[in-house]
């Protein structure tokens, strides 16, 4: 049975440190670590120059917002474009955000035009996640409605 800790308590900090040390020693991510690195929470913004990542360095999957109005995934040495602006758009204010219904949206700037969206709409409260799979060797970008559904938006396959 799992033990519930109060936030900020000494025992919670100790448990978090122990879980992190154990995860590093085993080479796996704890749910808390995975949530911090490979997930863009519903309503949060991912801004230019920032990425969400998952996996060990040898096969790390990343989803990033570029500085020239592009969003892309990387896996090993491969880059897969999700969206690239046509024309001469550039600037630091573009961002990706997951709407309440789970639609992943890429905006030119706050209150600005919608450049791209995933067309997912039935995933209330879903987060955007990036991960990698061993069979077939590829990165996967999707929306995750914890405990209910997962929908893949884009694959980034890698071939040796």
RODO-2510 file (C-alpha; in nm, 4 decimals, decimal comma):
residues 160
     n   res          X          Y          Z
     1     x     0,0000     0,0000     0,0000
     2     x     0,1347     0,3429    -0,0925
     3     x     0,2061     0,5873     0,1846
     4     x     0,0715     0,9400     0,1406
     5     x     0,3074     1,2193     0,2411
     6     x     0,2285     1,5807     0,3195
     7     x     0,3856     1,8264     0,0761
     8     x     0,6856     1,9889     0,2358
     9     x     0,7162     1,7362     0,5166
    10     x     1,0558     1,5938     0,6022
    11     x     0,9407     1,2401     0,5236
    12     x     0,8081     1,3517     0,1802
    13     x     1,1417     1,5139     0,0950
    14     x     1,3247     1,1999     0,2084
    15     x     1,0954     0,9781     0,0019
    16     x     1,1413     1,1994    -0,3056
    17     x     1,5209     1,1935    -0,2703
    18     x     1,5189     0,8163    -0,2237
    19     x     1,2908     0,7650    -0,5272
    20     x     1,5107     0,9893    -0,7430
    21     x     1,8332     0,8166    -0,6338
    22     x     1,6757     0,4745    -0,6963
    23     x     1,5527     0,5834    -1,0400
    24     x     1,8962     0,7135    -1,1401
    25     x     2,0633     0,3952    -1,0151
    26     x     1,8195     0,1803    -1,2111
    27     x     1,8235     0,4022    -1,5197
    28     x     1,4474     0,4593    -1,5182
    29     x     1,2319     0,7638    -1,4554
    30     x     0,9982     0,7927    -1,1619
    31     x     0,6486     0,9209    -1,2346
    32     x     0,7442     1,2546    -1,0738
    33     x     1,0554     1,2845    -1,2929
    34     x     0,8673     1,1798    -1,6053
    35     x     0,5993     1,4392    -1,5351
    36     x     0,8614     1,7092    -1,4982
    37     x     1,0531     1,6381    -1,8184
    38     x     0,8452     1,4628    -2,0845
    39     x     0,5088     1,6285    -2,0263
    40     x     0,3567     1,9686    -2,1023
    41     x     0,0671     1,9987    -1,8622
    42     x    -0,2727     2,1070    -1,9899
    43     x    -0,2859     2,4878    -2,0019
    44     x     0,0931     2,5346    -1,9615
    45     x     0,2999     2,7009    -2,2347
    46     x     0,6136     2,5744    -2,4074
    47     x     0,8078     2,8735    -2,5412
    48     x     1,0830     2,9118    -2,8057
    49     x     1,4104     2,7460    -2,7173
    50     x     1,2413     2,5088    -2,4716
    51     x     1,1768     2,1361    -2,5058
    52     x     1,0157     1,8455    -2,3289
    53     x     1,2358     1,5340    -2,3312
    54     x     1,2240     1,1647    -2,2505
    55     x     1,4623     0,8723    -2,2487
    56     x     1,8315     0,8135    -2,1860
    57     x     2,0887     1,0232    -2,3731
    58     x     2,1529     0,7490    -2,6313
    59     x     1,7912     0,7544    -2,7498
    60     x     1,6446     1,0735    -2,6095
    61     x     1,3219     1,1962    -2,7662
    62     x     1,2566     1,5718    -2,7668
    63     x     0,9737     1,8015    -2,8698
    64     x     1,0833     2,1645    -2,9046
    65     x     0,9573     2,5072    -3,0007
    66     x     1,2111     2,6703    -3,2334
    67     x     1,2945     3,0384    -3,2542
    68     x     1,1746     3,0767    -3,6151
    69     x     0,8123     2,9709    -3,5725
    70     x     0,8692     2,6003    -3,6002
    71     x     0,7962     2,3036    -3,3793
    72     x     0,9894     1,9814    -3,4170
    73     x     1,0831     1,6477    -3,2655
    74     x     1,4264     1,4934    -3,2442
    75     x     1,5206     1,1331    -3,1866
    76     x     1,8829     1,0214    -3,1847
    77     x     2,0310     1,2179    -3,4795
    78     x     1,7010     1,2630    -3,6668
    79     x     1,4853     1,5786    -3,6713
    80     x     1,1189     1,5540    -3,7687
    81     x     0,9347     1,8768    -3,8399
    82     x     0,5875     1,9023    -3,6903
    83     x     0,5257     2,2539    -3,8268
    84     x     0,7456     2,5125    -4,0002
    85     x     0,6170     2,8598    -4,0868
    86     x     0,6219     2,9643    -4,4481
    87     x     0,7657     3,3067    -4,5156
    88     x     0,9730     3,5289    -4,2938
    89     x     0,8255     3,4829    -3,9483
    90     x     1,0643     3,5078    -3,6565
    91     x     1,0474     3,6160    -3,2977
    92     x     1,0570     3,4994    -2,9381
    93     x     0,6865     3,4975    -2,8571
    94     x     0,5464     3,1825    -3,0253
    95     x     0,4324     2,9046    -2,7953
    96     x     0,2639     2,5637    -2,7773
    97     x    -0,0252     2,5105    -2,5386
    98     x    -0,2683     2,2246    -2,4807
    99     x    -0,6296     2,3444    -2,4763
   100     x    -0,8821     2,2102    -2,2241
   101     x    -1,0181     1,9669    -2,4843
   102     x    -0,6704     1,8193    -2,5501
   103     x    -0,6063     2,0028    -2,8784
   104     x    -0,2369     2,0912    -2,9006
   105     x    -0,2064     2,4440    -3,0403
   106     x     0,0883     2,6453    -3,1723
   107     x     0,0356     3,0224    -3,1598
   108     x     0,2355     3,3017    -3,3219
   109     x     0,2116     3,5052    -2,9998
   110     x    -0,0261     3,5498    -2,7060
   111     x    -0,3601     3,6450    -2,8558
   112     x    -0,2091     3,5985    -3,2037
   113     x    -0,2991     3,3700    -3,4854
   114     x    -0,3105     2,9948    -3,4574
   115     x    -0,0291     2,8532    -3,6747
   116     x    -0,0951     2,4815    -3,6246
   117     x    -0,3074     2,2476    -3,4136
   118     x    -0,3304     1,8721    -3,3643
   119     x    -0,7053     1,8442    -3,4339
   120     x    -0,7562     1,6376    -3,1199
   121     x    -1,0706     1,7401    -2,9370
   122     x    -1,2083     1,4708    -2,7061
   123     x    -0,9319     1,4547    -2,4474
   124     x    -1,0439     1,6914    -2,1705
   125     x    -0,7556     1,7773    -1,9390
   126     x    -0,4975     1,5873    -2,1465
   127     x    -0,1261     1,6732    -2,1414
   128     x     0,1195     1,6724    -2,4315
   129     x     0,3816     1,3972    -2,3911
   130     x     0,6943     1,2856    -2,5772
   131     x     0,8435     0,9387    -2,5527
   132     x     1,0506     0,6837    -2,7381
   133     x     0,9828     0,3211    -2,8166
   134     x     1,2384     0,0466    -2,8568
   135     x     1,0573    -0,1714    -3,1091
   136     x     1,1019     0,0118    -3,4369
   137     x     1,3098     0,2839    -3,2734
   138     x     1,1004     0,5984    -3,2888
   139     x     0,9869     0,9002    -3,0941
   140     x     0,6164     0,9474    -3,0353
   141     x     0,4331     1,2715    -2,9636
   142     x     0,0862     1,2419    -2,8208
   143     x    -0,1800     1,3638    -2,5837
   144     x    -0,2290     1,1737    -2,2611
   145     x    -0,5469     1,1811    -2,0586
   146     x    -0,4115     1,0020    -1,7489
   147     x    -0,5917     0,6794    -1,6739
   148     x    -0,8256     0,7182    -1,9711
   149     x    -0,6725     0,7613    -2,3165
   150     x    -0,3557     0,8227    -2,5163
   151     x    -0,3580     0,9514    -2,8732
   152     x    -0,0484     0,9673    -3,0965
   153     x    -0,0149     1,2925    -3,2927
   154     x     0,3180     1,2253    -3,4693
   155     x     0,5854     0,9570    -3,5010
   156     x     0,9492     1,0282    -3,5692
   157     x     1,0988     0,6965    -3,6931
   158     x     1,4710     0,6328    -3,6873
   159     x     1,6390     0,3922    -3,9270
   160     x     2,0017     0,2816    -3,8761
***
